[in-house]
Amino acid sequence: MMKKTLSYIAIIAISAFAGNMINIGLSYGIHWLSLEPIAFMESFKVDFPLLLGPTSVTLMPAFIATLCLVFLTKENKMERRYWLYAFVGLMLINIQTVAYHLPMNLDFMDLKYSAVEATSNLRAWLFFHWIRIIVAIGSAVFAIKAFQNQTTIKK
């Protein structure tokens, strides 16, 4: 029962996280690109803290539930492999966020870039943001495959 509940949490949370990231790319990203570079960085100072809540509320349960399922799924190697793939995707997203996006986010908020640098960095930020989205969708697919494998084995 706990595995099934954790599976639901992982699938829903990973999918919600991916949806949140898509929303950021398609709404905020487009909006930020439409602003003058300095106005963008000033807007980012307000927008970024507001984006942390929805991101944390979806990513943390996804990460924890998926990690638990990697350890709880020992009897079914294929299911465990799928949970591991989903977890590795979430790890890659976290590493990319901490190593690349977070430092740039803080620099945007501190207005550390010239107008030309801000525009260039924002375009790169958005490109790599879409990489995170693709990886998040992949993690959701692997989580669904793990769940399907879990349910088909027990029938």
C-alpha positions as CSV (number, residue, x, y, z in Angstrom):
1,M,0.0,0.0,0.0
2,M,2.8,2.4,0.9
3,K,4.5,1.7,-2.5
4,K,1.3,2.5,-4.4
5,T,0.8,5.7,-2.4
6,L,4.4,6.8,-3.0
7,S,4.0,6.0,-6.7
8,Y,1.0,8.2,-6.9
9,I,2.8,11.0,-5.1
10,A,5.9,10.7,-7.4
11,I,3.9,10.6,-10.6
12,I,1.6,13.5,-9.6
13,A,4.5,15.6,-8.2
14,I,6.9,15.0,-11.1
15,S,4.1,15.9,-13.6
16,A,3.1,19.0,-11.6
17,F,6.8,20.1,-11.5
18,A,7.1,19.6,-15.2
19,G,3.9,21.6,-15.7
20,N,5.2,24.4,-13.5
21,M,8.4,24.5,-15.4
22,I,6.5,24.6,-18.7
23,N,4.4,27.5,-17.3
24,I,7.6,29.4,-16.4
25,G,9.0,28.9,-19.9
26,L,5.9,29.8,-21.8
27,S,4.6,32.6,-19.6
28,Y,7.4,34.2,-17.6
29,G,10.1,33.4,-20.2
30,I,8.2,35.1,-23.0
31,H,7.3,38.0,-20.8
32,W,10.9,38.5,-19.7
33,L,12.2,38.4,-23.3
34,S,9.7,41.2,-24.1
35,L,11.1,43.5,-21.5
36,E,14.1,45.8,-21.8
37,P,17.1,44.1,-20.1
38,I,17.3,46.3,-17.0
39,A,13.5,46.2,-16.6
40,F,13.7,42.4,-16.9
41,M,16.2,42.1,-14.1
42,E,14.2,44.4,-11.9
43,S,11.1,42.3,-12.7
44,F,13.0,39.1,-12.0
45,K,13.8,40.4,-8.6
46,V,10.1,40.2,-7.8
47,D,9.2,37.2,-10.0
48,F,11.9,34.7,-8.9
49,P,10.9,34.5,-5.2
50,L,7.3,33.9,-6.2
51,L,8.3,31.0,-8.4
52,L,10.2,29.2,-5.5
53,G,7.0,28.1,-3.7
54,P,5.3,26.2,-6.6
55,T,8.6,24.7,-7.6
56,S,9.5,23.5,-4.1
57,V,6.0,22.2,-3.4
58,T,6.2,20.0,-6.5
59,L,9.9,19.1,-6.7
60,M,10.5,18.1,-3.1
61,P,7.7,15.4,-2.9
62,A,8.7,14.2,-6.3
63,F,12.3,13.8,-5.3
64,I,11.6,12.2,-1.9
65,A,8.9,9.8,-3.1
66,T,11.0,8.7,-6.1
67,L,14.1,8.2,-4.0
68,C,12.1,6.1,-1.5
69,L,10.7,4.0,-4.4
70,V,14.2,3.3,-5.7
71,F,15.0,1.7,-2.3
72,L,11.6,0.0,-1.7
73,T,11.4,-1.7,-5.1
74,K,13.8,-4.6,-4.8
75,E,11.7,-7.5,-6.1
76,N,11.0,-6.1,-9.5
77,K,14.3,-5.1,-11.3
78,M,12.5,-3.4,-14.3
79,E,10.3,-1.4,-12.0
80,R,13.3,-0.4,-9.9
81,R,15.3,0.6,-13.0
82,Y,12.4,2.9,-14.1
83,W,12.3,4.5,-10.7
84,L,16.1,4.9,-10.8
85,Y,15.9,6.6,-14.2
86,A,13.2,9.0,-12.9
87,F,15.3,9.8,-9.9
88,V,18.4,10.4,-12.0
89,G,16.5,12.8,-14.1
90,L,15.4,14.7,-11.0
91,M,19.0,14.7,-9.7
92,L,20.2,16.1,-13.0
93,I,17.6,18.9,-12.8
94,N,18.7,19.7,-9.2
95,I,22.4,19.8,-10.2
96,Q,21.7,22.0,-13.2
97,T,19.6,24.3,-11.2
98,V,22.1,24.7,-8.4
99,A,25.2,24.9,-10.6
100,Y,23.8,27.1,-13.5
101,H,20.4,28.6,-12.9
102,L,20.6,29.7,-9.3
103,P,23.8,31.7,-9.6
104,M,22.5,33.4,-12.7
105,N,19.2,34.1,-10.9
106,L,21.0,35.8,-8.1
107,D,23.0,37.8,-10.5
108,F,19.9,38.9,-12.4
109,M,18.4,39.9,-9.1
110,D,21.5,41.9,-8.2
111,L,21.5,43.6,-11.6
112,K,25.0,42.4,-12.2
113,Y,24.8,42.3,-16.0
114,S,24.9,45.0,-18.6
115,A,21.9,45.2,-21.0
116,V,23.7,43.1,-23.6
117,E,24.9,40.5,-21.1
118,A,21.4,40.3,-19.5
119,T,19.8,39.6,-22.9
120,S,22.3,37.0,-23.8
121,N,22.2,35.3,-20.4
122,L,18.4,35.3,-20.4
123,R,18.3,33.5,-23.8
124,A,20.8,30.9,-22.5
125,W,18.9,30.6,-19.3
126,L,15.7,29.9,-21.2
127,F,17.4,27.4,-23.5
128,F,18.8,25.4,-20.5
129,H,15.4,25.8,-18.8
130,W,13.8,23.9,-21.6
131,I,16.4,21.2,-21.1
132,R,15.2,20.9,-17.5
133,I,11.6,20.6,-18.8
134,I,12.6,17.8,-21.2
135,V,14.3,15.9,-18.5
136,A,11.3,16.4,-16.1
137,I,8.9,15.0,-18.7
138,G,11.3,12.1,-19.2
139,S,11.3,11.5,-15.4
140,A,7.5,11.5,-15.5
141,V,7.4,9.0,-18.3
142,F,9.8,6.7,-16.4
143,A,7.7,7.1,-13.2
144,I,4.5,6.1,-15.1
145,K,6.4,3.1,-16.7
146,A,7.5,2.0,-13.2
147,F,4.0,2.2,-12.0
148,Q,2.7,0.3,-15.0
149,N,5.4,-2.4,-14.4
150,Q,4.4,-2.5,-10.7
151,T,0.8,-3.1,-11.5
152,T,1.2,-5.6,-14.4
153,I,3.6,-7.9,-12.5
154,K,1.1,-8.3,-9.6
155,K,-1.8,-9.3,-11.9
